[in-house]
Amino acid sequence: MTLRGEILYPFPVSGPARSAGDGTWYTVSKDSTSVHLWQLAEEN
């Protein structure tokens, strides 16, 4: 993965982003009860 800039999330996330494949990634909540799957927004 190439770092191209800072990612801003709509709420606090904990720990590093982990690859989920196909350009998506996931983060785990601080209390480890939730997994959030992310992808970049499409450019207009």
Kinemage of the C-alpha trace (Angstrom):
@kinemage 1
@onewidth
@group {chain A} dominant
@subgroup {mainchain}
@vectorlist {calphas} color= white
{ca met a 1} P 0.000 0.000 0.000
{ca thr a 2} L 1.364 3.406 -0.953
{ca leu a 3} L 0.780 6.308 1.429
{ca arg a 4} L -0.793 9.140 -0.571
{ca gly a 5} L -2.202 11.352 2.155
{ca glu a 6} L -4.028 11.469 5.448
{ca ile a 7} L -7.356 9.665 5.860
{ca leu a 8} L -10.017 11.428 7.921
{ca tyr a 9} L -12.682 9.228 9.490
{ca pro a 10} L -16.188 10.413 10.487
{ca phe a 11} L -15.583 9.161 14.043
{ca pro a 12} L -12.560 8.064 16.116
{ca val a 13} L -10.916 4.766 15.132
{ca ser a 14} L -8.358 2.732 17.033
{ca gly a 15} L -5.219 0.999 15.855
{ca pro a 16} L -3.812 0.665 12.364
{ca ala a 17} L -5.827 0.228 9.187
{ca arg a 18} L -5.629 -3.326 7.859
{ca ser a 19} L -6.030 -4.372 4.237
{ca ala a 20} L -9.338 -6.037 3.357
{ca gly a 21} L -8.546 -6.431 -0.374
{ca asp a 22} L -9.910 -4.701 -3.498
{ca gly a 23} L -8.706 -1.321 -2.240
{ca thr a 24} L -10.760 -1.515 0.957
{ca trp a 25} L -9.489 -1.589 4.533
{ca tyr a 26} L -10.894 -2.127 7.996
{ca thr a 27} L -10.429 -0.781 11.478
{ca val a 28} L -11.473 -2.274 14.810
{ca ser a 29} L -13.148 -0.253 17.562
{ca lys a 30} L -11.134 0.500 20.687
{ca asp a 31} L -13.212 -1.966 22.751
{ca ser a 32} L -12.897 -4.630 19.980
{ca thr a 33} L -16.669 -4.995 19.609
{ca ser a 34} L -16.988 -3.495 16.105
{ca val a 35} L -15.223 -3.790 12.772
{ca his a 36} L -15.616 -0.950 10.249
{ca leu a 37} L -14.995 -1.533 6.533
{ca trp a 38} L -13.833 1.492 4.517
{ca gln a 39} L -13.202 2.529 0.919
{ca leu a 40} L -12.208 5.788 -0.729
{ca ala a 41} L -15.032 7.987 -1.980
{ca glu a 42} L -15.373 8.182 -5.739
{ca glu a 43} L -14.027 11.355 -7.311
{ca asn a 44} L -16.581 13.609 -8.996
